[in-house]
Amino acid sequence: LPGESQAYALPVSNGGVSTIPLDVRLSAYTSGALGPALRVQVYRSGTPTNTGGSASTPLASHYRTGTCTGTAAGSAQAVGTSAATATVVDATKVPLTVGASTTYCVIVSVDSAATTYNTAAYRDAKATLSIIVRGTQRGAP
């Protein structure tokens, strides 16, 4: 439903060999009929929390809401619709030495203004969100 969101943990680690440190950045894209309505927001070093969605509570409580702790990498944004048009959702280079890890928190929401998707025609429509984790050798452009 427009305005709903879910938060997810995305653990990332540098399991590389030798002593090559990486700089990590994230991009994302969607596919499926609901893909254009999705919005993505990323938090560094975050933890997800999700509330709502219970069928035993009043209708207003059925809306799911995802939140994240951590440092926001930007605001919620639409993303590309293919790997070729993936949108950078965190351009900050997060350094990871070999064996190190971090956890991103990703909030996926349906744009509250996307009322077109709140019709019977989209009742069974789906979307897939793909997140691309790019690790480059530290110091590389």
Protein Blocks (a to p, Z undefined) as FASTA:
>chain_A
ZZiacddddddddfbghjbdcddddddddedjklmmpccdddehiacddeehiakbcfkl
mpccdddedjdfbdcddddfbfklcccfbfbdcdddehiacdddddddddfklmmlmcfk
lmmgccddddddddddehiZZ
